[in-house]
Amino acid sequence: MEYNLTAEAVWNAYTEASWAYNVNITDYNKQIMLEKNLEMSSHTLQYGLQARQFDSADFQDPGTRRILKKLRDIERAALPDEELREYNQLLSDMETTYSVAKVCNGEKGCKALDPGKSQPQHPMADRNTLPLPQFPESMKPLGDVFTPETLG
């Protein structure tokens, strides 16, 4: 019961912050979203570690066993704080870069990348001739961030 109440508040706050950021990409909205993401990770870690104290074999109800199994999976919340912040920042930077990138085709101009479109902008026959995305100068190229050294 306690988990449900706290999870609802924490996850809803993150969802609202994420939505605000995705519809209005600003540094301010990004920082709020990152803060809410850290709160969500903290919540996941706290209740995930509590769930690990129970042996799911002690419960006969399959629903209870399933919930314990899901709660135990703490994913990236297990990262040390600084690594978690860096991970979340990288994901956010990638999302921002993709969201503001444009595909340019010389004289035809540029179009924003839009993953929400249900129809491709180019016929299948043109796939091999698609231009490369053009990222804003203000964004650090991801190629500089993701190198063999940083990927371990």
C-alpha positions as CSV (number, residue, x, y, z in Angstrom):
1,M,0.0,0.0,0.0
2,E,2.8,2.4,0.9
3,Y,4.6,1.6,-2.3
4,N,1.6,2.3,-4.4
5,L,1.0,5.7,-2.9
6,T,4.6,6.8,-3.1
7,A,5.2,5.3,-6.5
8,E,2.1,7.1,-7.9
9,A,3.4,10.5,-6.7
10,V,7.0,10.0,-7.8
11,W,6.3,8.4,-11.2
12,N,3.6,11.0,-12.0
13,A,5.9,13.9,-11.1
14,Y,8.5,12.4,-13.5
15,T,6.0,11.8,-16.2
16,E,4.8,15.4,-16.0
17,A,8.3,16.8,-16.1
18,S,9.2,14.5,-19.0
19,W,6.1,15.7,-20.9
20,A,6.9,19.3,-20.2
21,Y,10.4,18.8,-21.5
22,N,9.3,16.9,-24.6
23,V,6.8,19.5,-25.7
24,N,9.0,22.5,-24.8
25,I,12.7,21.6,-25.0
26,T,14.4,24.1,-22.8
27,D,17.4,23.8,-20.4
28,Y,15.0,24.6,-17.5
29,N,12.6,21.8,-18.4
30,K,15.5,19.5,-18.9
31,Q,16.9,20.1,-15.5
32,I,13.5,19.6,-13.8
33,M,13.1,16.3,-15.8
34,L,16.6,15.1,-14.7
35,E,15.8,15.9,-11.0
36,K,12.5,14.0,-11.2
37,N,14.3,11.1,-12.9
38,L,16.8,11.0,-10.0
39,E,13.9,11.0,-7.5
40,M,12.3,8.1,-9.4
41,S,15.6,6.2,-9.4
42,S,15.9,6.7,-5.7
43,H,12.4,5.4,-5.1
44,T,13.1,2.4,-7.3
45,L,16.3,1.6,-5.4
46,Q,14.6,2.0,-2.0
47,Y,11.7,-0.3,-2.7
48,G,13.7,-2.7,-4.9
49,L,16.2,-3.3,-2.0
50,Q,13.2,-3.9,0.3
51,A,11.7,-6.4,-2.1
52,R,15.0,-8.3,-2.2
53,Q,14.6,-9.1,1.5
54,F,11.7,-11.4,0.7
55,D,11.9,-14.9,-0.8
56,S,9.2,-14.9,-3.5
57,A,8.9,-18.7,-3.0
58,D,7.3,-17.9,0.4
59,F,4.3,-16.4,-1.4
60,Q,1.6,-18.6,-3.1
61,D,-0.1,-15.8,-4.9
62,P,1.4,-15.5,-8.4
63,G,0.5,-11.8,-8.5
64,T,2.6,-11.1,-5.4
65,R,5.5,-13.1,-6.8
66,R,5.3,-11.1,-10.0
67,I,5.3,-7.8,-8.2
68,L,8.3,-8.8,-6.1
69,K,10.1,-9.9,-9.2
70,K,9.5,-6.5,-10.9
71,L,10.4,-4.5,-7.8
72,R,13.7,-6.3,-7.4
73,D,14.8,-5.2,-10.9
74,I,16.3,-1.9,-10.0
75,E,18.1,-1.5,-13.4
76,R,20.1,1.8,-13.6
77,A,19.0,2.9,-10.1
78,A,21.8,0.6,-8.9
79,L,24.4,2.9,-10.4
80,P,26.4,5.2,-8.0
81,D,24.9,8.7,-7.9
82,E,27.5,10.3,-10.1
83,E,27.2,7.6,-12.8
84,L,23.4,7.7,-12.7
85,R,23.5,11.5,-13.2
86,E,25.9,11.1,-16.1
87,Y,23.8,8.3,-17.6
88,N,20.6,10.4,-17.4
89,Q,22.4,13.4,-18.8
90,L,23.7,11.4,-21.8
91,L,20.2,10.0,-22.5
92,S,18.7,13.5,-22.3
93,D,21.4,15.0,-24.5
94,M,20.8,12.3,-27.1
95,E,17.0,12.9,-27.0
96,T,17.6,16.7,-27.3
97,T,19.9,16.2,-30.3
98,Y,17.5,14.0,-32.1
99,S,14.5,16.2,-31.3
100,V,16.1,19.3,-32.8
101,A,18.0,17.7,-35.6
102,K,17.0,18.5,-39.2
103,V,17.6,16.5,-42.4
104,C,18.8,18.7,-45.2
105,N,18.7,18.0,-48.9
106,G,20.4,20.8,-50.7
107,E,18.0,23.0,-52.6
108,K,14.9,21.2,-51.2
109,G,15.6,22.7,-47.7
110,C,15.6,21.1,-44.3
111,K,13.0,19.1,-42.5
112,A,12.8,18.3,-38.8
113,L,13.2,14.7,-37.9
114,D,9.8,13.6,-36.6
115,P,9.5,10.0,-35.3
116,G,5.7,10.5,-34.7
117,K,4.9,10.5,-38.4
118,S,3.1,7.3,-39.6
119,Q,4.1,7.8,-43.2
120,P,7.8,7.9,-44.3
121,Q,8.8,11.2,-45.9
122,H,10.7,9.4,-48.6
123,P,9.6,6.5,-50.8
124,M,11.4,3.2,-50.2
125,A,13.4,3.5,-53.4
126,D,15.0,6.7,-52.1
127,R,16.3,5.2,-48.8
128,N,19.9,4.9,-50.1
129,T,20.0,8.5,-51.2
130,L,18.7,10.0,-47.9
131,P,20.9,12.9,-46.7
132,L,22.5,12.6,-43.3
133,P,21.0,14.5,-40.3
134,Q,22.4,18.0,-39.7
135,F,22.8,18.6,-35.9
136,P,22.8,22.1,-34.5
137,E,26.2,23.6,-33.8
138,S,25.3,24.2,-30.2
139,M,25.0,20.5,-29.6
140,K,28.2,18.5,-28.8
141,P,28.4,15.8,-31.5
142,L,27.6,12.4,-30.0
143,G,30.5,10.9,-31.8
144,D,32.8,12.8,-29.3
145,V,30.8,11.5,-26.4
146,F,30.5,7.8,-27.4
147,T,34.0,6.6,-28.1
148,P,35.4,3.1,-27.5
149,E,36.9,4.4,-24.3
150,T,33.7,5.8,-22.9
151,L,31.8,2.6,-23.8
152,G,34.2,0.5,-21.9
